[in-house]
Amino acid sequence: QRRYAAVERVLFVWAKLNKGVRYVQGMNEIVATLYFVLANDSNEEWACEAEADTYFLFNTLMVEMRDIFVPDLDHADTGIQGRISSMIALLSLHDPEVRCHLDDCGIDGSFYSIRWLTTLLSREFILPDTIRLWDSMFASTHKDNFMRYVCVTMVILMREELLRSDFGTCLRLLQAFPPTDVDRLLEASRALWIYESQITLACHKGGISLNQALQTIAPPPSIIFAYGLPGGVALSREERMKQAGKDSIAAAKEKAADAKDSAKSFFGSAKQAWGQWKDGLQTEGRQSPHDKYRRSKTTDF
């Protein structure tokens, strides 16, 4: 109860001093995590000042991310919708297949990323993993960019499950992120940022095409997916031709299988019709002359 009261006081005082923002759901997750770390400091003298230190850190953090909580700034670049759009654009660049699949399923980025961004992912991981994640975030010189790449990497980590799932399953995966190795997640997101920076620099400064840059610059080994390529590895011209040939053969086999199924269906229907016609002839042959005469008279009428 004492710790709950401390968190409540921090939020109350901050909301009173920042009337343009006030309290918004999600702030409590940030304050609670900060207070937990500071209150459990091994130095008891410092731990006694956890409440004041939490307020100072939270206020410093809000200077950078307060626009997320201001409704009038939702569609600005620093607002919540602007940051979601920036994150989705990054996902489209590096994994367009997943982005298109989520669009086809009717899943908007706001369905899951609002909570990710407003709570700094504190609700997606257990507390020790959240603290590990925040260590890297606070060490980053650009926290918005850090969050953007981490969030995109989280989606890419689940790409196989997402691609074979429907609306409900995709939404459950995205709103309840499965347990993962946070160190691997951080390494993959950092590698993605480094690789993208190298590719962008080569294209802009070197004057080469994106395809040339991808074939020239080797991706870091920890990359999962980049520029729509597994591991960010671009295929050579020969490999692309081989892959195109394999895809053509696979498509031809699929069409042949469909044609075979259609032929089986057609001949099956024809055989059934022939059997019915034959049965009709046999039935007619077994009728007596009197029945045939009566039938012909009825038909003539």
Buried (B, 14 or more C-beta within 10 A) or exposed (E): EEEEEBBEBBBEEBBEEBEEBEBBEBBBBBBBBBBBBBBEBEEEEEEEBBBEBBBBBBBEBBEEBBBBBBEEBBEEEBBBBBBBBBBBEBBBBBBEEBBEBBEEBEBEBBBBBBBBBBBBBBBBBEEEBBBBBBEBBEEBEEBBEBBBBBBBBBBBBBBEEBBEBEEEEBBEBBEEBEEBEBEEBBBBBBBBBBBBEBBEEBBEEEEBEEEBBBBEBEBBEBBBBBBBBEEBBBBEEEEEEEEEEEEEEEEEEEEEEEEEEEEEEEEEEEEEEEEEEEEEEEEEEEEEEEEEEEEEEEEEE
